[in-house]
Amino acid sequence: MSSSKADHSQGLLLFRLHNQQAFALGTLKIQELVPFQPVTPMVSQHPSILGALNIRGQTMPIVDLAAAVGKGAAPKESLATSFIIITDVQRQKVGFLVRQIERIVDANWRDISAPDKFLGNSIYITGVTRVDNQLVQLLDVEVIMARLFPLDPSKATATITDVEREQLRPMNILLVDDSRTARKQLSDSLDAINVHYQVTDNGQKALDIMRAAAKQGQPIDLLVSDIEMPGLDGYELAFAVRDDKSLASAYIILHTSLSSSISVSQARQVGADEALTKFDARELIDGMLRGAAKKIR
């Protein structure tokens, strides 16, 4: 392995909702920012979805982000001066209405902490940090997407053959994701095929689990990790695993809500075997089967 990590730093886009709380999204999720435009109403949709908008030839839902995270709908009188953040997340383009765009700041995931329990809307928050002595809350996109656009049941679980199940059963599998929604999706997909695994919520805990397992002579065979996590992120975790001879044989799948090809390129730089976009249980299990086949050889 190289003696230096791949350059995986990214920015955080800071913005405010109508209640003036400061929030952030990672810039890798963001395609562009546009001023508010009138939307076409949609029937039978979640109340937080304002309607649909055609941006550069592509129609996408527009979500009132304040309403989606329980802060109340944006006042109609504020819409004309609001903005829409166009995102590409989990294979879907979605626009999020926000009151005010502030700026982009450099992000170091080691400076982002898990949210404190006292935060009333912590279910939607995946991390907190401080910028200019101001608390900034990093939104958990997986939770928002799961509530507004429920996962297609055909993507939630997969059917496998008995032979495939027996290939996975001997594997020591570790799942890591800071999002509760994503952890449940991962767990449900493996529970459905009756395959044992361990699961944890951050990169440092995952690294500790892997080191302890290696010392016991039962190293982790398959590691499935999110990329964007507070503290030790998925890129750093993959690099640390490859840089430790006792862990380096693990098959690493970086599993991310990012649809960007940048995440795939950077995953390879840090030594990951694959990078997959959330969430498709069949794709995930196929990746794990490739890892199992490589380990068995």
ZADO-1210 file (C-alpha; in nm, 4 decimals, padded with zeros to 6 digits):
<atoms>
<atom x="00.0000" y="00.0000" z="00.0000" code="MET" pos="1"/>
<atom x="00.0987" y="00.3589" z="-00.0496" code="SER" pos="2"/>
<atom x="00.2219" y="00.5443" z="00.2556" code="SER" pos="3"/>
<atom x="-00.0394" y="00.8141" z="00.2111" code="SER" pos="4"/>
<atom x="-00.4165" y="00.7969" z="00.1891" code="LYS" pos="5"/>
<atom x="-00.6028" y="00.8903" z="-00.1247" code="ALA" pos="6"/>
<atom x="-00.7255" y="01.2473" z="-00.1226" code="ASP" pos="7"/>
<atom x="-01.0808" y="01.1867" z="-00.0082" code="HIS" pos="8"/>
<atom x="-01.1548" y="01.5227" z="00.1526" code="SER" pos="9"/>
<atom x="-01.4735" y="01.6950" z="00.0501" code="GLN" pos="10"/>
<atom x="-01.6684" y="02.0036" z="00.1332" code="GLY" pos="11"/>
<atom x="-01.9823" y="02.0601" z="00.3328" code="LEU" pos="12"/>
<atom x="-02.2513" y="02.2876" z="00.1945" code="LEU" pos="13"/>
<atom x="-02.3871" y="02.4984" z="00.4791" code="LEU" pos="14"/>
<atom x="-02.7466" y="02.6173" z="00.4577" code="PHE" pos="15"/>
<atom x="-03.0354" y="02.7259" z="00.6771" code="ARG" pos="16"/>
<atom x="-03.4014" y="02.6385" z="00.6992" code="LEU" pos="17"/>
<atom x="-03.6699" y="02.8949" z="00.7762" code="HIS" pos="18"/>
<atom x="-03.6047" y="02.8599" z="01.1499" code="ASN" pos="19"/>
<atom x="-03.2421" y="02.9677" z="01.0883" code="GLN" pos="20"/>
<atom x="-03.0840" y="02.6473" z="01.2191" code="GLN" pos="21"/>
<atom x="-02.7584" y="02.5626" z="01.0402" code="ALA" pos="22"/>
<atom x="-02.7431" y="02.2326" z="00.8526" code="PHE" pos="23"/>
<atom x="-02.5035" y="02.0726" z="00.6066" code="ALA" pos="24"/>
<atom x="-02.4823" y="01.8195" z="00.3252" code="LEU" pos="25"/>
<atom x="-02.1663" y="01.6695" z="00.1793" code="GLY" pos="26"/>
<atom x="-02.0915" y="01.8291" z="-00.1570" code="THR" pos="27"/>
<atom x="-02.0388" y="01.4921" z="-00.3280" code="LEU" pos="28"/>
<atom x="-02.4155" y="01.4430" z="-00.2998" code="LYS" pos="29"/>
<atom x="-02.4908" y="01.7786" z="-00.4645" code="ILE" pos="30"/>
<atom x="-02.5215" y="01.8463" z="-00.8362" code="GLN" pos="31"/>
<atom x="-02.6213" y="02.2121" z="-00.8394" code="GLU" pos="32"/>
<atom x="-02.8026" y="02.4921" z="-00.6602" code="LEU" pos="33"/>
<atom x="-03.0920" y="02.6766" z="-00.8229" code="VAL" pos="34"/>
<atom x="-03.3245" y="02.9556" z="-00.7107" code="PRO" pos="35"/>
<atom x="-03.6752" y="02.8444" z="-00.6218" code="PHE" pos="36"/>
<atom x="-03.9067" y="02.7877" z="-00.9160" code="GLN" pos="37"/>
<atom x="-04.2795" y="02.7071" z="-00.9094" code="PRO" pos="38"/>
<atom x="-04.3424" y="02.3331" z="-00.9025" code="VAL" pos="39"/>
<atom x="-04.6095" y="02.1112" z="-01.0538" code="THR" pos="40"/>
<atom x="-04.8234" y="01.9516" z="-00.7807" code="PRO" pos="41"/>
<atom x="-04.8073" y="01.5731" z="-00.7458" code="MET" pos="42"/>
<atom x="-05.0928" y="01.3545" z="-00.6233" code="VAL" pos="43"/>
<atom x="-05.0694" y="01.0886" z="-00.3522" code="SER" pos="44"/>
<atom x="-04.7267" y="01.1964" z="-00.2321" code="GLN" pos="45"/>
<atom x="-04.5765" y="01.2575" z="00.1118" code="HIS" pos="46"/>
<atom x="-04.6880" y="01.5974" z="00.2504" code="PRO" pos="47"/>
<atom x="-04.3261" y="01.7178" z="00.2513" code="SER" pos="48"/>
<atom x="-04.3027" y="01.6795" z="-00.1269" code="ILE" pos="49"/>
<atom x="-04.4034" y="02.0123" z="-00.2799" code="LEU" pos="50"/>
<atom x="-04.4303" y="01.8787" z="-00.6338" code="GLY" pos="51"/>
<atom x="-04.2180" y="01.8103" z="-00.9393" code="ALA" pos="52"/>
<atom x="-03.9796" y="02.0336" z="-01.1299" code="LEU" pos="53"/>
<atom x="-03.8058" y="01.9907" z="-01.4636" code="ASN" pos="54"/>
<atom x="-03.4402" y="02.0880" z="-01.4379" code="ILE" pos="55"/>
<atom x="-03.2311" y="02.0632" z="-01.7534" code="ARG" pos="56"/>
<atom x="-03.4688" y="01.8159" z="-01.9113" code="GLY" pos="57"/>
<atom x="-03.5034" y="01.5910" z="-01.6067" code="GLN" pos="58"/>
<atom x="-03.8142" y="01.5848" z="-01.3871" code="THR" pos="59"/>
<atom x="-03.7543" y="01.5340" z="-01.0151" code="MET" pos="60"/>
<atom x="-03.9475" y="01.5679" z="-00.6876" code="PRO" pos="61"/>
<atom x="-03.8924" y="01.8818" z="-00.4801" code="ILE" pos="62"/>
<atom x="-03.8937" y="01.8321" z="-00.1024" code="VAL" pos="63"/>
<atom x="-03.9566" y="02.0992" z="00.1605" code="ASP" pos="64"/>
<atom x="-03.6602" y="02.0015" z="00.3779" code="LEU" pos="65"/>
<atom x="-03.7859" y="02.1873" z="00.6851" code="ALA" pos="66"/>
<atom x="-04.1147" y="01.9965" z="00.6734" code="ALA" pos="67"/>
<atom x="-03.9337" y="01.6677" z="00.6087" code="ALA" pos="68"/>
<atom x="-03.7266" y="01.6990" z="00.9278" code="VAL" pos="69"/>
<atom x="-04.0164" y="01.8116" z="01.1452" code="GLY" pos="70"/>
<atom x="-03.9498" y="02.1858" z="01.1490" code="LYS" pos="71"/>
<atom x="-04.2755" y="02.2894" z="00.9847" code="GLY" pos="72"/>
<atom x="-04.3431" y="02.3830" z="00.6247" code="ALA" pos="73"/>
<atom x="-04.1579" y="02.6742" z="00.4704" code="ALA" pos="74"/>
<atom x="-04.3784" y="02.9877" z="00.4745" code="PRO" pos="75"/>
<atom x="-04.5187" y="03.0606" z="00.1286" code="LYS" pos="76"/>
<atom x="-04.3992" y="03.4193" z="00.1463" code="GLU" pos="77"/>
<atom x="-04.0374" y="03.2953" z="00.1760" code="SER" pos="78"/>
<atom x="-04.0417" y="03.0723" z="-00.1320" code="LEU" pos="79"/>
<atom x="-03.9495" y="03.3419" z="-00.3844" code="ALA" pos="80"/>
<atom x="-03.6151" y="03.4004" z="-00.2137" code="THR" pos="81"/>
<atom x="-03.5444" y="03.0370" z="-00.1254" code="SER" pos="82"/>
<atom x="-03.3161" y="02.7876" z="-00.3031" code="PHE" pos="83"/>
<atom x="-03.3294" y="02.4286" z="-00.4203" code="ILE" pos="84"/>
<atom x="-03.0367" y="02.1917" z="-00.3636" code="ILE" pos="85"/>
<atom x="-03.0299" y="01.9355" z="-00.6456" code="ILE" pos="86"/>
<atom x="-02.8902" y="01.6067" z="-00.5156" code="THR" pos="87"/>
<atom x="-02.8022" y="01.2713" z="-00.6685" code="ASP" pos="88"/>
<atom x="-02.8504" y="01.0188" z="-00.3899" code="VAL" pos="89"/>
<atom x="-02.9331" y="00.6486" z="-00.3911" code="GLN" pos="90"/>
<atom x="-02.9816" y="00.6435" z="-00.7706" code="ARG" pos="91"/>
<atom x="-03.2373" y="00.9235" z="-00.7579" code="GLN" pos="92"/>
<atom x="-03.2272" y="01.2945" z="-00.8266" code="LYS" pos="93"/>
<atom x="-03.4174" y="01.4965" z="-00.5666" code="VAL" pos="94"/>
<atom x="-03.4388" y="01.8712" z="-00.5020" code="GLY" pos="95"/>
<atom x="-03.4422" y="01.9971" z="-00.1423" code="PHE" pos="96"/>
<atom x="-03.5955" y="02.3374" z="-00.0704" code="LEU" pos="97"/>
<atom x="-03.3952" y="02.5444" z="00.1824" code="VAL" pos="98"/>
<atom x="-03.4322" y="02.9005" z="00.3016" code="ARG" pos="99"/>
<atom x="-03.0762" y="03.0211" z="00.2636" code="GLN" pos="100"/>
<atom x="-02.7481" y="02.8981" z="00.1151" code="ILE" pos="101"/>
<atom x="-02.4446" y="03.0031" z="00.3151" code="GLU" pos="102"/>
<atom x="-02.1169" y="02.8627" z="00.1820" code="ARG" pos="103"/>
<atom x="-01.9031" y="02.5570" z="00.1296" code="ILE" pos="104"/>
<atom x="-01.6434" y="02.4725" z="00.3940" code="VAL" pos="105"/>
<atom x="-01.3691" y="02.2098" z="00.3940" code="ASP" pos="106"/>
<atom x="-01.4715" y="01.8967" z="00.5825" code="ALA" pos="107"/>
<atom x="-01.2563" y="01.6625" z="00.7851" code="ASN" pos="108"/>
<atom x="-01.4683" y="01.3694" z="00.8976" code="TRP" pos="109"/>
<atom x="-01.2530" y="01.3342" z="01.2088" code="ARG" pos="110"/>
<atom x="-01.3925" y="01.6702" z="01.3233" code="ASP" pos="111"/>
<atom x="-01.7523" y="01.5494" z="01.2933" code="ILE" pos="112"/>
<atom x="-01.9035" y="01.3895" z="01.6032" code="SER" pos="113"/>
<atom x="-02.2093" y="01.1715" z="01.6545" code="ALA" pos="114"/>
<atom x="-02.5136" y="01.3866" z="01.7446" code="PRO" pos="115"/>
<atom x="-02.5968" y="01.4407" z="02.1088" code="ASP" pos="116"/>
<atom x="-02.9189" y="01.2792" z="02.2281" code="LYS" pos="117"/>
<atom x="-03.0561" y="01.6141" z="02.3430" code="PHE" pos="118"/>
<atom x="-03.1059" y="01.7202" z="01.9800" code="LEU" pos="119"/>
<atom x="-03.4792" y="01.6881" z="01.9291" code="GLY" pos="120"/>
<atom x="-03.4517" y="01.5985" z="01.5602" code="ASN" pos="121"/>
<atom x="-03.1513" y="01.3688" z="01.6062" code="SER" pos="122"/>
<atom x="-03.3223" y="01.0957" z="01.4024" code="ILE" pos="123"/>
<atom x="-03.2442" y="01.3056" z="01.0932" code="TYR" pos="124"/>
<atom x="-02.8903" y="01.3956" z="01.1987" code="ILE" pos="125"/>
<atom x="-02.5850" y="01.1810" z="01.1320" code="THR" pos="126"/>
<atom x="-02.3227" y="01.4110" z="01.2821" code="GLY" pos="127"/>
<atom x="-02.2472" y="01.7535" z="01.4261" code="VAL" pos="128"/>
<atom x="-01.9538" y="01.9873" z="01.3924" code="THR" pos="129"/>
<atom x="-01.8678" y="02.3480" z="01.4614" code="ARG" pos="130"/>
<atom x="-01.7939" y="02.6129" z="01.2013" code="VAL" pos="131"/>
<atom x="-01.6922" y="02.9544" z="01.3328" code="ASP" pos="132"/>
<atom x="-01.8118" y="02.8448" z="01.6785" code="ASN" pos="133"/>
<atom x="-02.1562" y="02.7652" z="01.5408" code="GLN" pos="134"/>
<atom x="-02.3167" y="02.4227" z="01.5730" code="LEU" pos="135"/>
<atom x="-02.3812" y="02.2675" z="01.2323" code="VAL" pos="136"/>
<atom x="-02.5901" y="01.9517" z="01.1946" code="GLN" pos="137"/>
<atom x="-02.5107" y="01.7073" z="00.9144" code="LEU" pos="138"/>
<atom x="-02.8306" y="01.5588" z="00.7720" code="LEU" pos="139"/>
<atom x="-02.8844" y="01.1832" z="00.7456" code="ASP" pos="140"/>
<atom x="-03.0010" y="01.1539" z="00.3864" code="VAL" pos="141"/>
<atom x="-03.0786" y="00.7820" z="00.4242" code="GLU" pos="142"/>
<atom x="-03.3447" y="00.8531" z="00.6876" code="VAL" pos="143"/>
<atom x="-03.5070" y="01.1275" z="00.4802" code="ILE" pos="144"/>
<atom x="-03.5072" y="00.9211" z="00.1616" code="MET" pos="145"/>
<atom x="-03.6471" y="00.6144" z="00.3408" code="ALA" pos="146"/>
<atom x="-03.9367" y="00.8155" z="00.4836" code="ARG" pos="147"/>
<atom x="-04.0259" y="01.0030" z="00.1673" code="LEU" pos="148"/>
<atom x="-03.9424" y="00.7403" z="-00.0931" code="PHE" pos="149"/>
<atom x="-03.9780" y="00.3956" z="00.0693" code="PRO" pos="150"/>
<atom x="-03.7454" y="00.1302" z="-00.0651" code="LEU" pos="151"/>
<atom x="-03.8923" y="-00.0911" z="-00.3341" code="ASP" pos="152"/>
<atom x="-03.9560" y="-00.4261" z="-00.1583" code="PRO" pos="153"/>
<atom x="-03.7877" y="-00.6032" z="-00.4487" code="SER" pos="154"/>
<atom x="-03.4645" y="-00.4192" z="-00.3608" code="LYS" pos="155"/>
<atom x="-03.4818" y="-00.4788" z="00.0152" code="ALA" pos="156"/>
<atom x="-03.4063" y="-00.8511" z="00.0137" code="THR" pos="157"/>
<atom x="-03.2704" y="-01.1052" z="-00.2293" code="ALA" pos="158"/>
<atom x="-03.3280" y="-01.4733" z="-00.2899" code="THR" pos="159"/>
<atom x="-03.0196" y="-01.6913" z="-00.3039" code="ILE" pos="160"/>
<atom x="-02.9540" y="-02.0579" z="-00.3686" code="THR" pos="161"/>
<atom x="-02.8506" y="-02.3045" z="-00.1010" code="ASP" pos="162"/>
<atom x="-02.5062" y="-02.3210" z="-00.2614" code="VAL" pos="163"/>
<atom x="-02.4675" y="-01.9416" z="-00.2398" code="GLU" pos="164"/>
<atom x="-02.5832" y="-01.9436" z="00.1240" code="ARG" pos="165"/>
<atom x="-02.3221" y="-02.2048" z="00.2116" code="GLU" pos="166"/>
<atom x="-02.0561" y="-01.9891" z="00.0455" code="GLN" pos="167"/>
<atom x="-02.1439" y="-01.6957" z="00.2737" code="LEU" pos="168"/>
<atom x="-02.2069" y="-01.8814" z="00.6011" code="ARG" pos="169"/>
<atom x="-01.8370" y="-01.9562" z="00.6804" code="PRO" pos="170"/>
<atom x="-01.7467" y="-01.5900" z="00.6232" code="MET" pos="171"/>
<atom x="-01.6879" y="-01.3509" z="00.9124" code="ASN" pos="172"/>
<atom x="-01.8895" y="-01.0518" z="00.7954" code="ILE" pos="173"/>
<atom x="-01.8757" y="-00.6985" z="00.9399" code="LEU" pos="174"/>
<atom x="-02.1214" y="-00.4237" z="00.8443" code="LEU" pos="175"/>
<atom x="-02.0543" y="-00.0602" z="00.9370" code="VAL" pos="176"/>
<atom x="-02.2748" y="00.2446" z="00.8789" code="ASP" pos="177"/>
<atom x="-02.3492" y="00.5493" z="01.0921" code="ASP" pos="178"/>
<atom x="-02.7085" y="00.5709" z="00.9641" code="SER" pos="179"/>
<atom x="-02.9633" y="00.3705" z="01.1626" code="ARG" pos="180"/>
<atom x="-03.1761" y="00.3357" z="00.8518" code="THR" pos="181"/>
<atom x="-02.8850" y="00.2014" z="00.6481" code="ALA" pos="182"/>
<atom x="-02.7844" y="-00.0425" z="00.9248" code="ARG" pos="183"/>
<atom x="-03.1392" y="-00.1798" z="00.9326" code="LYS" pos="184"/>
<atom x="-03.1417" y="-00.2208" z="00.5546" code="GLN" pos="185"/>
<atom x="-02.8106" y="-00.4072" z="00.5682" code="LEU" pos="186"/>
<atom x="-02.9197" y="-00.6245" z="00.8593" code="SER" pos="187"/>
<atom x="-03.2564" y="-00.7066" z="00.7049" code="ASP" pos="188"/>
<atom x="-03.0936" y="-00.8164" z="00.3797" code="SER" pos="189"/>
<atom x="-02.8668" y="-01.0667" z="00.5568" code="LEU" pos="190"/>
<atom x="-03.1295" y="-01.1806" z="00.8076" code="ASP" pos="191"/>
<atom x="-03.3522" y="-01.2675" z="00.5116" code="ALA" pos="192"/>
<atom x="-03.0954" y="-01.5152" z="00.3799" code="ILE" pos="193"/>
<atom x="-03.0046" y="-01.6491" z="00.7258" code="ASN" pos="194"/>
<atom x="-02.6398" y="-01.5407" z="00.7207" code="VAL" pos="195"/>
<atom x="-02.4582" y="-01.4368" z="01.0394" code="HIS" pos="196"/>
<atom x="-02.2847" y="-01.0977" z="01.0646" code="TYR" pos="197"/>
<atom x="-02.1669" y="-00.8300" z="01.3052" code="GLN" pos="198"/>
<atom x="-02.2747" y="-00.4667" z="01.2739" code="VAL" pos="199"/>
<atom x="-02.1416" y="-00.1407" z="01.4163" code="THR" pos="200"/>
<atom x="-02.2012" y="00.2310" z="01.3688" code="ASP" pos="201"/>
<atom x="-01.8618" y="00.3887" z="01.3017" code="ASN" pos="202"/>
<atom x="-01.5255" y="00.3278" z="01.1401" code="GLY" pos="203"/>
<atom x="-01.3152" y="00.3275" z="01.4561" code="GLN" pos="204"/>
<atom x="-01.5357" y="00.0651" z="01.6219" code="LYS" pos="205"/>
<atom x="-01.5135" y="-00.1431" z="01.3043" code="ALA" pos="206"/>
<atom x="-01.1347" y="-00.1226" z="01.3063" code="LEU" pos="207"/>
<atom x="-01.1261" y="-00.2240" z="01.6734" code="ASP" pos="208"/>
<atom x="-01.3559" y="-00.5212" z="01.6025" code="ILE" pos="209"/>
<atom x="-01.1363" y="-00.6306" z="01.3131" code="MET" pos="210"/>
<atom x="-00.8166" y="-00.6103" z="01.5182" code="ARG" pos="211"/>
<atom x="-00.9722" y="-00.8062" z="01.8055" code="ALA" pos="212"/>
<atom x="-01.1026" y="-01.0722" z="01.5664" code="ALA" pos="213"/>
<atom x="-00.7612" y="-01.1064" z="01.4009" code="ALA" pos="214"/>
<atom x="-00.5935" y="-01.1540" z="01.7395" code="LYS" pos="215"/>
<atom x="-00.8387" y="-01.4357" z="01.8135" code="GLN" pos="216"/>
<atom x="-00.7468" y="-01.6057" z="01.4862" code="GLY" pos="217"/>
<atom x="-01.0865" y="-01.5297" z="01.3315" code="GLN" pos="218"/>
<atom x="-01.0211" y="-01.2313" z="01.1025" code="PRO" pos="219"/>
<atom x="-01.3022" y="-01.0514" z="00.9264" code="ILE" pos="220"/>
<atom x="-01.3423" y="-01.1903" z="00.5739" code="ASP" pos="221"/>
<atom x="-01.5970" y="-00.9454" z="00.4299" code="LEU" pos="222"/>
<atom x="-01.6177" y="-00.5786" z="00.5295" code="LEU" pos="223"/>
<atom x="-01.9135" y="-00.3712" z="00.4071" code="VAL" pos="224"/>
<atom x="-01.8680" y="-00.0064" z="00.5017" code="SER" pos="225"/>
<atom x="-02.0370" y="00.3248" z="00.4413" code="ASP" pos="226"/>
<atom x="-01.8091" y="00.6021" z="00.3102" code="ILE" pos="227"/>
<atom x="-01.9327" y="00.9196" z="00.4796" code="GLU" pos="228"/>
<atom x="-01.9101" y="00.8636" z="00.8561" code="MET" pos="229"/>
<atom x="-01.8112" y="01.0876" z="01.1479" code="PRO" pos="230"/>
<atom x="-01.4646" y="01.0176" z="01.2852" code="GLY" pos="231"/>
<atom x="-01.2954" y="00.7454" z="01.0809" code="LEU" pos="232"/>
<atom x="-01.4698" y="00.7463" z="00.7431" code="ASP" pos="233"/>
<atom x="-01.4969" y="00.4573" z="00.5013" code="GLY" pos="234"/>
<atom x="-01.1962" y="00.5607" z="00.2924" code="TYR" pos="235"/>
<atom x="-00.9737" y="00.5845" z="00.5983" code="GLU" pos="236"/>
<atom x="-01.1081" y="00.2557" z="00.7317" code="LEU" pos="237"/>
<atom x="-01.0312" y="00.0787" z="00.4036" code="ALA" pos="238"/>
<atom x="-00.6813" y="00.2259" z="00.3974" code="PHE" pos="239"/>
<atom x="-00.6169" y="00.1260" z="00.7598" code="ALA" pos="240"/>
<atom x="-00.7311" y="-00.2310" z="00.6878" code="VAL" pos="241"/>
<atom x="-00.5071" y="-00.2637" z="00.3824" code="ARG" pos="242"/>
<atom x="-00.2160" y="-00.1127" z="00.5766" code="ASP" pos="243"/>
<atom x="-00.2389" y="-00.3765" z="00.8545" code="ASP" pos="244"/>
<atom x="-00.1050" y="-00.7186" z="00.7514" code="LYS" pos="245"/>
<atom x="-00.3299" y="-00.8970" z="00.9997" code="SER" pos="246"/>
<atom x="-00.6415" y="-00.7398" z="00.8429" code="LEU" pos="247"/>
<atom x="-00.5402" y="-00.6846" z="00.4819" code="ALA" pos="248"/>
<atom x="-00.6915" y="-01.0035" z="00.3405" code="SER" pos="249"/>
<atom x="-01.0471" y="-00.8790" z="00.4024" code="ALA" pos="250"/>
<atom x="-01.2630" y="-00.8230" z="00.0964" code="TYR" pos="251"/>
<atom x="-01.3798" y="-00.4610" z="00.1221" code="ILE" pos="252"/>
<atom x="-01.7051" y="-00.3284" z="-00.0210" code="ILE" pos="253"/>
<atom x="-01.7659" y="00.0444" z="00.0228" code="LEU" pos="254"/>
<atom x="-02.1420" y="00.0914" z="00.0246" code="HIS" pos="255"/>
<atom x="-02.2577" y="00.4467" z="-00.0242" code="THR" pos="256"/>
<atom x="-02.5552" y="00.6693" z="-00.0991" code="SER" pos="257"/>
<atom x="-02.3275" y="00.8669" z="-00.3310" code="LEU" pos="258"/>
<atom x="-02.4060" y="00.8083" z="-00.6965" code="SER" pos="259"/>
<atom x="-02.0903" y="00.9888" z="-00.8088" code="SER" pos="260"/>
<atom x="-01.8202" y="00.8061" z="-01.0052" code="SER" pos="261"/>
<atom x="-01.5742" y="00.9978" z="-00.7854" code="ILE" pos="262"/>
<atom x="-01.6579" y="00.7690" z="-00.4929" code="SER" pos="263"/>
<atom x="-01.5744" y="00.4605" z="-00.7029" code="VAL" pos="264"/>
<atom x="-01.2396" y="00.6045" z="-00.8125" code="SER" pos="265"/>
<atom x="-01.1422" y="00.7012" z="-00.4581" code="GLN" pos="266"/>
<atom x="-01.2559" y="00.3627" z="-00.3245" code="ALA" pos="267"/>
<atom x="-01.0051" y="00.1949" z="-00.5537" code="ARG" pos="268"/>
<atom x="-00.7307" y="00.4324" z="-00.4472" code="GLN" pos="269"/>
<atom x="-00.7629" y="00.3265" z="-00.0838" code="VAL" pos="270"/>
<atom x="-00.7707" y="-00.0435" z="-00.1682" code="GLY" pos="271"/>
<atom x="-01.1407" y="-00.1289" z="-00.1610" code="ALA" pos="272"/>
<atom x="-01.2421" y="-00.4185" z="-00.3839" code="ASP" pos="273"/>
<atom x="-01.5764" y="-00.2667" z="-00.4814" code="GLU" pos="274"/>
<atom x="-01.7935" y="00.0415" z="-00.4390" code="ALA" pos="275"/>
<atom x="-02.1722" y="-00.0047" z="-00.4571" code="LEU" pos="276"/>
<atom x="-02.4555" y="00.2477" z="-00.4483" code="THR" pos="277"/>
<atom x="-02.7289" y="00.1971" z="-00.1853" code="LYS" pos="278"/>
<atom x="-02.9598" y="00.0191" z="-00.1743" code="PHE" pos="279"/>
<atom x="-03.0060" y="-00.2992" z="-00.3734" code="ASP" pos="280"/>
<atom x="-02.9824" y="-00.6201" z="-00.1703" code="ALA" pos="281"/>
<atom x="-02.9195" y="-00.8329" z="-00.4784" code="ARG" pos="282"/>
<atom x="-02.6224" y="-00.6182" z="-00.5843" code="GLU" pos="283"/>
<atom x="-02.4863" y="-00.6177" z="-00.2300" code="LEU" pos="284"/>
<atom x="-02.5118" y="-00.9939" z="-00.1873" code="ILE" pos="285"/>
<atom x="-02.3619" y="-01.0522" z="-00.5322" code="ASP" pos="286"/>
<atom x="-02.0660" y="-00.8391" z="-00.4221" code="GLY" pos="287"/>
<atom x="-02.0325" y="-01.0415" z="-00.1021" code="MET" pos="288"/>
<atom x="-02.0452" y="-01.3641" z="-00.3033" code="LEU" pos="289"/>
<atom x="-01.7604" y="-01.2356" z="-00.5203" code="ARG" pos="290"/>
<atom x="-01.5666" y="-01.1683" z="-00.2033" code="GLY" pos="291"/>
<atom x="-01.6440" y="-01.5126" z="-00.0657" code="ALA" pos="292"/>
<atom x="-01.5305" y="-01.6760" z="-00.3904" code="ALA" pos="293"/>
<atom x="-01.2054" y="-01.4826" z="-00.3737" code="LYS" pos="294"/>
<atom x="-01.1487" y="-01.5895" z="-00.0121" code="LYS" pos="295"/>
<atom x="-01.2216" y="-01.9547" z="-00.0865" code="ILE" pos="296"/>
<atom x="-00.9741" y="-01.9737" z="-00.3741" code="ARG" pos="297"/>
</atoms>
